[in-house]
Amino acid sequence: QVQVAESGGGLVQPGGSLRLSCAASGSTFSGNAAGWYRQRPGKMRVSLAGVTSHGTTSVDRSVKGRFSISVDYASNTMYLQMDNLKPDDTAVYYCQLYVIEVGDYWGQGTQVTVSS
């Protein structure tokens, strides 16, 4: 009954910004771990950013300084703010919620295309 869903992807020009949203139902980000992943065409899915059950956030070195993760616990929504986007950022972006002592849940993915 736990579900997560990403939104906010689309086409953006190099140097532009997007904010992805991840809405969860059936569980909460509070008290659980979560993160953002992306999968480039022909590549494996990789982790970009995460938040621990205590609210500590981190971003992968590959996107440090451009991407940031945050959680609005009141609305039970996690965000990925992406700035200074590059064509290499083109990928399907996924939200993951790890419910403690239950398991992990994934969204359907949202396409981000960076092109002029």
C-alpha positions as CSV (number, residue, x, y, z in Angstrom):
1,Q,0.0,0.0,0.0
2,V,3.0,2.3,0.0
3,Q,3.3,4.3,-3.1
4,V,5.7,7.0,-4.3
5,A,5.3,9.2,-7.4
6,E,7.7,11.6,-9.1
7,S,6.7,14.7,-11.0
8,G,8.3,17.8,-12.5
9,G,10.4,16.4,-15.3
10,G,10.5,17.9,-18.7
11,L,12.6,19.6,-21.4
12,V,15.0,22.3,-20.2
13,Q,17.8,24.2,-21.9
14,P,21.4,23.8,-20.7
15,G,22.0,26.1,-17.7
16,G,18.4,25.9,-16.7
17,S,16.8,24.6,-13.6
18,L,14.1,22.0,-12.6
19,R,12.7,21.0,-9.3
20,L,11.5,17.4,-9.1
21,S,8.9,16.3,-6.6
22,C,8.2,13.0,-4.9
23,A,4.9,12.5,-3.2
24,A,4.5,9.5,-0.9
25,S,1.4,7.8,0.3
26,G,0.9,4.9,2.7
27,S,4.0,5.9,4.7
28,T,6.0,9.0,5.5
29,F,9.4,10.4,4.8
30,S,9.6,11.2,8.5
31,G,11.4,8.3,10.3
32,N,12.4,6.7,7.0
33,A,15.2,7.0,4.5
34,A,14.7,8.2,1.0
35,G,16.6,9.3,-2.1
36,W,16.8,10.3,-5.7
37,Y,18.4,8.2,-8.5
38,R,18.8,8.6,-12.2
39,Q,19.4,6.3,-15.1
40,R,21.0,7.7,-18.3
41,P,20.2,5.9,-21.6
42,G,22.1,2.7,-21.7
43,K,23.5,3.1,-18.2
44,M,22.8,1.7,-14.8
45,R,20.7,3.5,-12.3
46,V,22.8,5.5,-9.9
47,S,22.2,7.3,-6.6
48,L,22.2,11.1,-6.7
49,A,21.1,12.2,-3.3
50,G,19.6,10.8,-0.1
51,V,18.1,11.7,3.2
52,T,18.4,9.5,6.4
53,S,15.7,8.7,8.8
54,H,17.1,11.5,11.0
55,G,16.8,14.1,8.3
56,T,20.4,14.3,7.3
57,T,20.8,15.0,3.6
58,S,23.7,14.2,1.2
59,V,24.4,14.5,-2.5
60,D,26.7,12.5,-4.7
61,R,30.0,14.2,-5.7
62,S,29.0,14.0,-9.3
63,V,26.2,16.6,-8.8
64,K,27.5,18.4,-5.7
65,G,27.0,22.1,-6.0
66,R,24.3,21.8,-8.6
67,F,21.7,19.5,-7.1
68,S,20.2,19.5,-3.6
69,I,17.7,17.4,-1.8
70,S,15.1,18.5,0.7
71,V,12.0,17.1,2.4
72,D,8.8,19.0,3.3
73,Y,7.6,16.8,6.1
74,A,4.4,18.7,6.5
75,S,3.3,17.8,3.0
76,N,5.2,14.5,2.9
77,T,7.0,15.5,-0.2
78,M,10.6,15.2,-1.2
79,Y,12.3,17.5,-3.7
80,L,15.3,17.4,-5.9
81,Q,16.4,20.9,-6.9
82,M,18.5,20.8,-10.1
83,D,20.4,23.9,-11.2
84,N,22.8,24.6,-14.0
85,L,21.6,21.6,-15.9
86,K,23.8,20.0,-18.5
87,P,23.0,17.7,-21.5
88,D,24.7,14.9,-19.5
89,D,21.9,15.2,-16.9
90,T,19.4,13.9,-19.4
91,A,18.0,10.8,-17.7
92,V,15.0,9.2,-16.1
93,Y,14.9,10.3,-12.5
94,Y,13.5,8.1,-9.8
95,C,12.4,8.6,-6.2
96,Q,12.9,5.9,-3.6
97,L,11.4,5.6,-0.2
98,Y,12.9,3.0,2.2
99,V,10.4,2.2,4.9
100,I,12.2,1.0,8.0
101,E,11.6,-2.7,8.7
102,V,9.4,-3.0,5.6
103,G,11.3,-2.4,2.4
104,D,11.9,0.1,-0.4
105,Y,9.5,1.5,-2.8
106,W,10.2,3.2,-6.2
107,G,8.3,5.7,-8.3
108,Q,7.6,5.3,-12.0
109,G,10.3,7.8,-13.0
110,T,10.2,11.1,-14.6
111,Q,12.1,12.1,-17.8
112,V,14.4,15.0,-17.7
113,T,15.8,16.1,-21.0
114,V,18.4,18.9,-21.2
115,S,18.8,20.2,-24.7
116,S,19.1,23.4,-26.6
